Amino acid sequence: MHEFELIKNYFSKIAKNNKSALNLNDDVFFDKKRGVVISVDTYNIGTHFINFKSPDLVIKKILRSSISDLICKGVKPKFYFISGSGSKKTFTKNNLYKISKSLKLEQNKFNIDLCGGDTTFSNKLSFTITSLGYSKKIIYRNKAKLNDDIYVTGNLGDSYLGFKALSNKAKLKNKDKLFFVDKYYKPNLPINLTKYLLKFANSSIDVSDGLIDDLSKMINRQTLSFHLFEKKIPVSKKLSNLIKKQRLNKINLISNGDDYQVLFTADVNKARIIQNASKTSGIKITKIGKIVSGKDRSVIFDEKDKQIQAKSKGYIHQF
């Protein structure tokens, strides 16, 4: 089973009477009456981060990827809880000092506060973060409409190349390696967009598992498909140059996740509002495709408008 089969087969039925659980098919729990929005994420060494040589950077990545779940819903994160399982080798005084210092910096950057958590002994290092925010409205999954435009914030692919560099699977100059590794550990979250998203987004998700996989998840219970245009998918100048120099496959580089940008759909007549929000917030927003009828299959078009497929559609937990 993959993770969504597991949820559907064993947990959806026991949560069906709880409207706030959103059918266990969204990034968050949303109690509309109380205006409370909550997300929970677990991160394991070897799966979500390669090693623990830089605990200060690992914890930044973990916290940012967690609060990203709220940001993509149009909600500013306010509080977080962190639980950690580790051993004497991983929870050394030096490592704990670095984690504490790093979390303090993140709190100042995103205006969030630590509220609690738990610690347990384990030879397998893992962290769980619960993020909480307040809002009477959110942007749901599965609310995309036929003919909606598809948008994404920021750039895609830098984080994956950083992961490849850390895994010694990418040949990069030292300056380039530092740039991409930095993007892997410290994704640039579009937090300033939260106050605008609710004005124009019909449906949204954060790009965590990969552009194509997350887009499919966003419309997974609707009779809709998508058309994506490879040439419109935004990448950084450094990645664009590498793609040209090393003749890399762009669609595969941007399909592996860990970007934590906001992927959303909006009505065609919202284009000007979105442009203004981009200018005001200073956040790059790019139109990359279209929502089409479910009678058509989902398609990616390359630079020459030929239909292509991505070798990797994203990360899926298999059990």
Secondary structure, DSSP 8 states (H G I E B T S, - for coil): -BHHHHHHHHTTGGGTT-GGGGGG-SSSEEETTTTEEEEEEEEEBTTTBS-SS-HHHHHHHHHHHHHHHHHTTT--EEEEEEEEEE-TTTS-HHHHHHHHHHHHHHHHHHT-EEEEEEEEE-SS-EEEEEEEEE-S----SS---TT-EEEEES--SHHHHHHHHHTT-S---HHHHHHHHHHHHS----GGGHHHHHHHEEEEEE-SS-HHHHHHHHTTTSSEEEEEEGGGS---HHHHHHHHHHT--HHHHTSS-----EEEEE-GGGHHHHHHHHHHHT--EEEEEEEEETTS--EEE-TTS-EE--S------B-
